[in-house]
Amino acid sequence: MGERLHEFYDWLHTLRPDQVIYEKLFNAPGRSALTLNAMTGVVILVAMQRGWEISSVSPMTIKKAVTGTGRASKKDMVEYIQKRYPEVTDHNEADALGIWLWYSEAE
């Protein structure tokens, strides 16, 4: 995991956003929770080093903004996002676009 985090850290330094919004982690099992929390920590560290604004949002908030219900499944999220962005193929892309859509509409 250490090598992956270092590569992720280096990759983040190639970006130039003004703001970072990450999805809060809820109820992830074991090792995946450890990895996701570690990666979130790296994102926060780099954002602080670069002076980027940092925000977080809950999965339920994103699901509600995209599908109308905070209890939508991953499949539901992908289907709703694909209506606007048919090139989306998986739930990770759908979640990222969901965060962007939520933020865009909240502004």
C-alpha positions as CSV (number, residue, x, y, z in Angstrom):
1,M,0.0,0.0,0.0
2,G,2.9,2.4,0.7
3,E,4.1,2.5,-2.9
4,R,0.6,3.1,-4.2
5,L,0.1,6.0,-1.7
6,H,3.4,7.5,-2.8
7,E,2.4,7.3,-6.5
8,F,-1.0,8.8,-5.6
9,Y,0.8,11.6,-3.7
10,D,3.1,12.3,-6.7
11,W,0.1,12.3,-9.1
12,L,-1.9,14.7,-7.0
13,H,1.0,17.2,-7.2
14,T,0.5,17.3,-11.0
15,L,-3.0,18.7,-10.6
16,R,-4.0,22.3,-10.3
17,P,-7.5,22.5,-8.9
18,D,-8.8,25.3,-6.6
19,Q,-10.9,22.9,-4.6
20,V,-11.1,19.2,-3.6
21,I,-14.3,17.6,-2.6
22,Y,-14.2,14.0,-1.4
23,E,-16.8,11.5,-0.4
24,K,-17.0,10.7,3.3
25,L,-16.4,7.1,4.0
26,F,-19.2,5.1,5.8
27,N,-19.2,1.5,6.8
28,A,-16.5,0.2,4.5
29,P,-15.1,-3.2,5.5
30,G,-11.6,-3.9,6.8
31,R,-8.7,-3.4,4.5
32,S,-10.7,-1.3,1.9
33,A,-11.6,1.2,4.7
34,L,-7.9,1.4,5.6
35,T,-6.9,2.0,2.0
36,L,-9.6,4.6,1.4
37,N,-8.9,6.5,4.6
38,A,-5.2,6.5,3.8
39,M,-5.9,7.9,0.3
40,T,-8.3,10.5,1.7
41,G,-5.5,11.5,4.1
42,V,-3.1,11.9,1.2
43,V,-5.7,14.1,-0.6
44,I,-6.2,16.3,2.4
45,L,-2.4,16.6,3.0
46,V,-1.7,17.6,-0.6
47,A,-4.7,20.0,-0.6
48,M,-3.4,21.7,2.5
49,Q,0.1,21.9,1.1
50,R,-1.1,23.5,-2.1
51,G,-3.7,25.8,-0.5
52,W,-6.7,24.1,-2.2
53,E,-10.1,24.4,-0.5
54,I,-11.2,21.1,1.0
55,S,-14.8,19.9,1.4
56,S,-16.5,16.5,2.0
57,V,-19.9,15.2,1.2
58,S,-21.8,12.1,2.4
59,P,-22.8,9.4,-0.1
60,M,-26.4,9.8,0.9
61,T,-26.3,13.5,-0.1
62,I,-24.9,12.7,-3.5
63,K,-27.4,9.9,-4.1
64,K,-30.3,12.2,-3.2
65,A,-29.0,14.9,-5.4
66,V,-28.6,12.6,-8.4
67,T,-31.5,10.1,-8.0
68,G,-33.9,11.8,-5.6
69,T,-33.3,9.3,-2.8
70,G,-30.4,8.9,-0.4
71,R,-30.8,5.1,-0.5
72,A,-30.1,4.6,-4.2
73,S,-27.9,1.6,-5.1
74,K,-24.6,1.8,-7.0
75,K,-26.5,0.5,-10.0
76,D,-29.2,3.2,-9.7
77,M,-26.4,5.9,-9.5
78,V,-24.8,4.5,-12.7
79,E,-28.1,4.4,-14.5
80,Y,-29.1,8.0,-13.6
81,I,-25.6,9.4,-14.5
82,Q,-25.6,7.5,-17.8
83,K,-28.8,9.3,-18.8
84,R,-26.7,12.5,-19.0
85,Y,-23.3,11.0,-19.6
86,P,-23.7,7.7,-21.6
87,E,-19.9,7.2,-21.7
88,V,-19.9,6.5,-17.9
89,T,-19.2,2.8,-17.4
90,D,-18.9,2.1,-13.6
91,H,-19.9,3.3,-10.2
92,N,-16.6,5.1,-9.5
93,E,-17.1,7.4,-12.5
94,A,-20.8,7.8,-11.6
95,D,-19.9,8.8,-8.0
96,A,-17.3,11.3,-9.2
97,L,-19.7,12.9,-11.6
98,G,-22.4,12.8,-8.9
99,I,-20.2,14.8,-6.6
100,W,-19.5,17.3,-9.4
101,L,-23.2,17.6,-10.2
102,W,-24.1,18.1,-6.5
103,Y,-21.5,20.8,-6.2
104,S,-22.5,22.5,-9.4
105,E,-26.1,22.7,-8.4
106,A,-25.3,23.8,-4.8
107,E,-23.3,26.8,-6.1
